[in-house]
Amino acid sequence: MRVTDEAGNLIRTGDDGSLPLQAVQKGELEGSLVAGQVLKVSLPMGEIDLRGVKEGGEGEEGEQGVGAVDAARLQYEVRVYGRNKQVAQGYAGRVKVSLRPLSETSGASGAVGTAEEAGGGLELVVEEPPRPAELKVKVVVRGALPAAARVDLESGYGLVKVVDLGGPPVVRNGYGPTGLGRLAGDWSVEVDYSALLVDGIAGDLEMRGDYSEANVSHVGGDLTIRSDYKDIRVADVRGDGIGGDVRASSSYGDLRLAGLRRNVEIEAKFANVDLGFTAPPDHCFRLRSRYGSIADDLSVTEERSAGSCEKLRQGVAGRGQYRVSVETDVWEAPARNR
């Protein structure tokens, strides 16, 4: 593929066909943020990279952290990619990045936040003029937060990356990939039309995804999944799998869950369900399917009819300390005439 500027000159693109970096705006921000308060990050359209933000330690570039001091010290870069360097540089100079009290700002969704609701905090605000269609913007943030500060991240359209932060934060992203890794505490993730990759959360993970394929591994606490129209895969790469209970509901997307240890509750519609356990099961099983089939490699389960067009497999492995309940339905009642 050949990419040229307005004058017809050839532009060198990345190996993946991405446009070249044409302009960078850099700056530093500092604001009062005590432990337990929220740092909200909002970007209506573009890429957010928080991999360089640390809690009470050193940032990615070796910046000195703030420890228990009541401050957030951040360095940012606004990176503009495009075909025309002059257009990109002119646009980068008009982008404004600031830290403001949370009560004074509204996020990418347009909802106004209040310091009382969030327990106080700051918002990292990116203000852009109307963006030419040929430009792409990426905001990279580094620096340090007070220990136990929370992050509320919202992106309307773009890539989100978060690594090495503590919870309990919220991440919302639409129309772009979302990557989370090596995270402490509990996390809540809401994605639409996204590809979600989670690799390492110490606490609980609550995930909602519509039209969003997800790959999840290494959750120390409970895992809750609500998903429609895409497959969900929970891997057990290192053998530590899921430390807590698993609750999942899915429609029109398959569930493949490995690394299971404790209680499991699944409700699925028009979906295949595949479960894998980290050790010999110590569970009481109840697997019910309506207008479908049930297959398992557990010699402890026995199948019987559960009613018209329904099948049921039940049994106990080990002492039956935990419960596994799976309900699947591959039939939908016809709509009534009105």
KAVEN-V390427 format. One record per residue. N is the residue number from 1. RES is the residue in three letters. SS is DSSP state (H for helix, E for strand, L for the rest). D_CENTER is the distance of its C-alpha to the mean C-alpha in Angstrom with 2 decimals. Layout:
n:N res:RES ss:SS d_center:D_CENTER
n:N res:RES ss:SS d_center:D_CENTER
//
This chain:
n:1 res:MET ss:L d_center:32.37
n:2 res:ARG ss:L d_center:34.22
n:3 res:VAL ss:L d_center:32.73
n:4 res:THR ss:E d_center:35.29
n:5 res:ASP ss:L d_center:35.57
n:6 res:GLU ss:L d_center:37.75
n:7 res:ALA ss:L d_center:40.83
n:8 res:GLY ss:L d_center:40.13
n:9 res:ASN ss:L d_center:39.37
n:10 res:LEU ss:E d_center:37.12
n:11 res:ILE ss:L d_center:33.71
n:12 res:ARG ss:L d_center:32.22
n:13 res:THR ss:L d_center:28.64
n:14 res:GLY ss:L d_center:26.16
n:15 res:ASP ss:L d_center:26.25
n:16 res:ASP ss:L d_center:23.42
n:17 res:GLY ss:L d_center:25.37
n:18 res:SER ss:L d_center:23.46
n:19 res:LEU ss:L d_center:25.65
n:20 res:PRO ss:L d_center:27.11
n:21 res:LEU ss:E d_center:26.28
n:22 res:GLN ss:E d_center:29.07
n:23 res:ALA ss:E d_center:28.58
n:24 res:VAL ss:E d_center:26.94
n:25 res:GLN ss:E d_center:27.25
n:26 res:LYS ss:E d_center:26.86
n:27 res:GLY ss:E d_center:27.17
n:28 res:GLU ss:E d_center:26.83
n:29 res:LEU ss:E d_center:25.80
n:30 res:GLU ss:E d_center:26.69
n:31 res:GLY ss:E d_center:26.41
n:32 res:SER ss:L d_center:27.04
n:33 res:LEU ss:L d_center:24.07
n:34 res:VAL ss:L d_center:25.02
n:35 res:ALA ss:L d_center:23.12
n:36 res:GLY ss:L d_center:21.10
n:37 res:GLN ss:L d_center:20.79
n:38 res:VAL ss:E d_center:17.82
n:39 res:LEU ss:E d_center:17.00
n:40 res:LYS ss:E d_center:15.41
n:41 res:VAL ss:E d_center:14.36
n:42 res:SER ss:E d_center:14.78
n:43 res:LEU ss:E d_center:15.38
n:44 res:PRO ss:L d_center:16.43
n:45 res:MET ss:L d_center:16.48
n:46 res:GLY ss:L d_center:15.84
n:47 res:GLU ss:E d_center:13.76
n:48 res:ILE ss:E d_center:12.48
n:49 res:ASP ss:E d_center:12.90
n:50 res:LEU ss:E d_center:12.93
n:51 res:ARG ss:E d_center:13.75
n:52 res:GLY ss:E d_center:17.28
n:53 res:VAL ss:E d_center:16.88
n:54 res:LYS ss:E d_center:18.29
n:55 res:GLU ss:E d_center:19.44
n:56 res:GLY ss:L d_center:23.21
n:57 res:GLY ss:L d_center:23.77
n:58 res:GLU ss:L d_center:24.23
n:59 res:GLY ss:L d_center:21.92
n:60 res:GLU ss:L d_center:21.39
n:61 res:GLU ss:L d_center:24.79
n:62 res:GLY ss:L d_center:26.59
n:63 res:GLU ss:L d_center:26.62
n:64 res:GLN ss:L d_center:28.11
n:65 res:GLY ss:L d_center:25.84
n:66 res:VAL ss:L d_center:27.01
n:67 res:GLY ss:L d_center:26.94
n:68 res:ALA ss:L d_center:27.77
n:69 res:VAL ss:L d_center:28.99
n:70 res:ASP ss:L d_center:27.78
n:71 res:ALA ss:L d_center:26.31
n:72 res:ALA ss:E d_center:23.33
n:73 res:ARG ss:E d_center:24.57
n:74 res:LEU ss:E d_center:22.45
n:75 res:GLN ss:E d_center:23.38
n:76 res:TYR ss:E d_center:21.86
n:77 res:GLU ss:E d_center:22.51
n:78 res:VAL ss:E d_center:22.37
n:79 res:ARG ss:E d_center:22.72
n:80 res:VAL ss:E d_center:24.25
n:81 res:TYR ss:E d_center:24.68
n:82 res:GLY ss:L d_center:27.34
n:83 res:ARG ss:L d_center:30.72
n:84 res:ASN ss:L d_center:33.02
n:85 res:LYS ss:H d_center:33.02
n:86 res:GLN ss:H d_center:35.09
n:87 res:VAL ss:H d_center:32.84
n:88 res:ALA ss:H d_center:29.73
n:89 res:GLN ss:H d_center:31.61
n:90 res:GLY ss:H d_center:32.91
n:91 res:TYR ss:H d_center:29.52
n:92 res:ALA ss:H d_center:27.91
n:93 res:GLY ss:L d_center:30.75
n:94 res:ARG ss:L d_center:29.95
n:95 res:VAL ss:L d_center:26.30
n:96 res:LYS ss:E d_center:26.27
n:97 res:VAL ss:E d_center:23.79
n:98 res:SER ss:E d_center:24.56
n:99 res:LEU ss:E d_center:23.68
n:100 res:ARG ss:E d_center:24.89
n:101 res:PRO ss:E d_center:25.22
n:102 res:LEU ss:H d_center:22.43
n:103 res:SER ss:H d_center:25.08
n:104 res:GLU ss:H d_center:26.28
n:105 res:THR ss:L d_center:23.20
n:106 res:SER ss:E d_center:21.00
n:107 res:GLY ss:L d_center:17.43
n:108 res:ALA ss:L d_center:16.27
n:109 res:SER ss:L d_center:16.83
n:110 res:GLY ss:L d_center:20.32
n:111 res:ALA ss:L d_center:20.31
n:112 res:VAL ss:E d_center:22.29
n:113 res:GLY ss:L d_center:21.05
n:114 res:THR ss:L d_center:23.73
n:115 res:ALA ss:H d_center:24.31
n:116 res:GLU ss:H d_center:25.72
n:117 res:GLU ss:H d_center:22.66
n:118 res:ALA ss:H d_center:20.33
n:119 res:GLY ss:L d_center:23.04
n:120 res:GLY ss:L d_center:23.68
n:121 res:GLY ss:E d_center:21.95
n:122 res:LEU ss:E d_center:21.40
n:123 res:GLU ss:E d_center:19.53
n:124 res:LEU ss:E d_center:19.16
n:125 res:VAL ss:E d_center:20.51
n:126 res:VAL ss:E d_center:20.79
n:127 res:GLU ss:E d_center:23.72
n:128 res:GLU ss:L d_center:24.58
n:129 res:PRO ss:L d_center:27.71
n:130 res:PRO ss:L d_center:27.59
n:131 res:ARG ss:L d_center:26.03
n:132 res:PRO ss:L d_center:28.12
n:133 res:ALA ss:L d_center:26.53
n:134 res:GLU ss:L d_center:27.18
n:135 res:LEU ss:L d_center:25.15
n:136 res:LYS ss:E d_center:21.59
n:137 res:VAL ss:E d_center:20.24
n:138 res:LYS ss:E d_center:17.90
n:139 res:VAL ss:E d_center:17.61
n:140 res:VAL ss:E d_center:17.52
n:141 res:VAL ss:E d_center:17.81
n:142 res:ARG ss:E d_center:19.52
n:143 res:GLY ss:E d_center:21.48
n:144 res:ALA ss:E d_center:21.37
n:145 res:LEU ss:E d_center:20.58
n:146 res:PRO ss:L d_center:22.69
n:147 res:ALA ss:L d_center:21.76
n:148 res:ALA ss:L d_center:19.63
n:149 res:ALA ss:L d_center:18.64
n:150 res:ARG ss:E d_center:15.38
n:151 res:VAL ss:E d_center:12.83
n:152 res:ASP ss:E d_center:11.77
n:153 res:LEU ss:E d_center:9.99
n:154 res:GLU ss:E d_center:10.51
n:155 res:SER ss:E d_center:10.96
n:156 res:GLY ss:L d_center:13.19
n:157 res:TYR ss:L d_center:13.47
n:158 res:GLY ss:L d_center:12.36
n:159 res:LEU ss:L d_center:10.44
n:160 res:VAL ss:E d_center:8.05
n:161 res:LYS ss:E d_center:8.65
n:162 res:VAL ss:E d_center:8.76
n:163 res:VAL ss:E d_center:11.21
n:164 res:ASP ss:L d_center:13.90
n:165 res:LEU ss:L d_center:13.26
n:166 res:GLY ss:E d_center:14.04
n:167 res:GLY ss:L d_center:12.89
n:168 res:PRO ss:L d_center:13.07
n:169 res:PRO ss:E d_center:10.74
n:170 res:VAL ss:E d_center:8.70
n:171 res:VAL ss:E d_center:5.97
n:172 res:ARG ss:E d_center:7.08
n:173 res:ASN ss:E d_center:7.38
n:174 res:GLY ss:E d_center:10.14
n:175 res:TYR ss:L d_center:12.07
n:176 res:GLY ss:L d_center:10.37
n:177 res:PRO ss:L d_center:8.45
n:178 res:THR ss:E d_center:5.12
n:179 res:GLY ss:E d_center:6.16
n:180 res:LEU ss:E d_center:6.13
n:181 res:GLY ss:E d_center:9.65
n:182 res:ARG ss:E d_center:12.69
n:183 res:LEU ss:E d_center:11.45
n:184 res:ALA ss:E d_center:14.07
n:185 res:GLY ss:L d_center:14.27
n:186 res:ASP ss:L d_center:12.25
n:187 res:TRP ss:E d_center:8.67
n:188 res:SER ss:E d_center:7.65
n:189 res:VAL ss:E d_center:4.53
n:190 res:GLU ss:E d_center:6.38
n:191 res:VAL ss:E d_center:6.45
n:192 res:ASP ss:E d_center:9.97
n:193 res:TYR ss:L d_center:11.69
n:194 res:SER ss:L d_center:8.78
n:195 res:ALA ss:E d_center:8.52
n:196 res:LEU ss:E d_center:5.44
n:197 res:LEU ss:E d_center:6.92
n:198 res:VAL ss:E d_center:6.87
n:199 res:ASP ss:E d_center:10.39
n:200 res:GLY ss:E d_center:11.79
n:201 res:ILE ss:E d_center:11.09
n:202 res:ALA ss:L d_center:14.53
n:203 res:GLY ss:L d_center:14.27
n:204 res:ASP ss:L d_center:12.86
n:205 res:LEU ss:E d_center:9.45
n:206 res:GLU ss:E d_center:9.42
n:207 res:MET ss:E d_center:7.28
n:208 res:ARG ss:E d_center:8.77
n:209 res:GLY ss:E d_center:8.88
n:210 res:ASP ss:E d_center:12.11
n:211 res:TYR ss:L d_center:13.35
n:212 res:SER ss:L d_center:10.11
n:213 res:GLU ss:E d_center:10.80
n:214 res:ALA ss:E d_center:8.71
n:215 res:ASN ss:E d_center:10.09
n:216 res:VAL ss:E d_center:9.72
n:217 res:SER ss:E d_center:12.41
n:218 res:HIS ss:E d_center:14.04
n:219 res:VAL ss:E d_center:13.02
n:220 res:GLY ss:L d_center:15.99
n:221 res:GLY ss:L d_center:16.07
n:222 res:ASP ss:L d_center:15.54
n:223 res:LEU ss:E d_center:12.93
n:224 res:THR ss:E d_center:12.74
n:225 res:ILE ss:E d_center:11.62
n:226 res:ARG ss:E d_center:12.72
n:227 res:SER ss:E d_center:12.71
n:228 res:ASP ss:E d_center:15.35
n:229 res:TYR ss:L d_center:16.76
n:230 res:LYS ss:L d_center:14.72
n:231 res:ASP ss:L d_center:14.95
n:232 res:ILE ss:E d_center:12.80
n:233 res:ARG ss:E d_center:13.78
n:234 res:VAL ss:E d_center:13.74
n:235 res:ALA ss:E d_center:15.81
n:236 res:ASP ss:L d_center:18.30
n:237 res:VAL ss:L d_center:18.96
n:238 res:ARG ss:L d_center:20.67
n:239 res:GLY ss:L d_center:21.99
n:240 res:ASP ss:L d_center:20.21
n:241 res:GLY ss:L d_center:17.84
n:242 res:ILE ss:E d_center:16.77
n:243 res:GLY ss:L d_center:18.87
n:244 res:GLY ss:L d_center:18.86
n:245 res:ASP ss:L d_center:19.20
n:246 res:VAL ss:E d_center:17.17
n:247 res:ARG ss:E d_center:17.12
n:248 res:ALA ss:E d_center:15.97
n:249 res:SER ss:E d_center:17.15
n:250 res:SER ss:E d_center:17.04
n:251 res:SER ss:E d_center:19.27
n:252 res:TYR ss:L d_center:20.23
n:253 res:GLY ss:L d_center:17.82
n:254 res:ASP ss:L d_center:18.69
n:255 res:LEU ss:E d_center:17.33
n:256 res:ARG ss:E d_center:18.04
n:257 res:LEU ss:E d_center:17.46
n:258 res:ALA ss:E d_center:19.09
n:259 res:GLY ss:E d_center:19.67
n:260 res:LEU ss:E d_center:20.64
n:261 res:ARG ss:L d_center:22.98
n:262 res:ARG ss:L d_center:23.31
n:263 res:ASN ss:L d_center:23.31
n:264 res:VAL ss:E d_center:21.64
n:265 res:GLU ss:E d_center:21.63
n:266 res:ILE ss:E d_center:20.75
n:267 res:GLU ss:E d_center:21.62
n:268 res:ALA ss:E d_center:21.47
n:269 res:LYS ss:E d_center:23.25
n:270 res:PHE ss:L d_center:24.25
n:271 res:ALA ss:L d_center:22.13
n:272 res:ASN ss:L d_center:23.09
n:273 res:VAL ss:E d_center:22.05
n:274 res:ASP ss:E d_center:22.41
n:275 res:LEU ss:E d_center:22.31
n:276 res:GLY ss:E d_center:23.04
n:277 res:PHE ss:E d_center:24.16
n:278 res:THR ss:L d_center:24.32
n:279 res:ALA ss:L d_center:27.97
n:280 res:PRO ss:L d_center:30.83
n:281 res:PRO ss:L d_center:29.59
n:282 res:ASP ss:L d_center:30.95
n:283 res:HIS ss:E d_center:30.01
n:284 res:CYS ss:E d_center:31.63
n:285 res:PHE ss:E d_center:30.51
n:286 res:ARG ss:E d_center:30.72
n:287 res:LEU ss:E d_center:29.55
n:288 res:ARG ss:E d_center:30.57
n:289 res:SER ss:E d_center:30.44
n:290 res:ARG ss:E d_center:31.95
n:291 res:TYR ss:L d_center:33.40
n:292 res:GLY ss:L d_center:31.72
n:293 res:SER ss:L d_center:32.32
n:294 res:ILE ss:L d_center:31.19
n:295 res:ALA ss:L d_center:31.41
n:296 res:ASP ss:L d_center:30.89
n:297 res:ASP ss:L d_center:32.48
n:298 res:LEU ss:L d_center:33.20
n:299 res:SER ss:L d_center:36.96
n:300 res:VAL ss:L d_center:36.65
n:301 res:THR ss:L d_center:35.64
n:302 res:GLU ss:E d_center:38.27
n:303 res:GLU ss:E d_center:37.94
n:304 res:ARG ss:E d_center:39.91
n:305 res:SER ss:E d_center:40.06
n:306 res:ALA ss:E d_center:38.13
n:307 res:GLY ss:E d_center:39.84
n:308 res:SER ss:L d_center:40.25
n:309 res:CYS ss:L d_center:37.87
n:310 res:GLU ss:E d_center:35.77
n:311 res:LYS ss:E d_center:35.45
n:312 res:LEU ss:E d_center:34.67
n:313 res:ARG ss:E d_center:34.28
n:314 res:GLN ss:E d_center:34.74
n:315 res:GLY ss:E d_center:35.54
n:316 res:VAL ss:E d_center:35.10
n:317 res:ALA ss:L d_center:34.17
n:318 res:GLY ss:L d_center:35.47
n:319 res:ARG ss:L d_center:35.94
n:320 res:GLY ss:L d_center:33.28
n:321 res:GLN ss:L d_center:31.55
n:322 res:TYR ss:E d_center:28.21
n:323 res:ARG ss:E d_center:27.68
n:324 res:VAL ss:E d_center:26.05
n:325 res:SER ss:E d_center:26.12
n:326 res:VAL ss:E d_center:25.15
n:327 res:GLU ss:E d_center:26.14
n:328 res:THR ss:E d_center:25.98
n:329 res:ASP ss:E d_center:27.61
n:330 res:VAL ss:L d_center:28.45
n:331 res:TRP ss:L d_center:30.87
n:332 res:GLU ss:L d_center:30.67
n:333 res:ALA ss:L d_center:33.74
n:334 res:PRO ss:L d_center:35.46
n:335 res:ALA ss:L d_center:35.40
n:336 res:ARG ss:L d_center:38.59
n:337 res:ASN ss:L d_center:41.09
n:338 res:ARG ss:L d_center:41.52
//
